[in-house]
Amino acid sequence: MFKELNPLLHSQLRLAVVSLLISVEEADFSYLKEQTAATSGNLSVQIDKLNEAGYITVEKTYRGKIPRTICRITTAGVDAFNEYVQALKDYLK
């Protein structure tokens, strides 16, 4: 029997955000938007969902007068990602 895929990570954009954050210490909104080619509105909604799930943390700061949103993956996010990848591997066996 196959393990159910995590519906939160099964979204293409949310999976892309988590995948990017796994490989860097932190990423700002502009970097994530550029790398995923998402619209600002869609990316913002998906970041909020990941934050609410505890998979990422979001820090809102300023660089001078310019707002900056910094995202970091949490331990729970890393664990969820690893479980998701393992479930996909099980499907491929």
Disulfide bonds with the S-S distance in Angstrom:
none
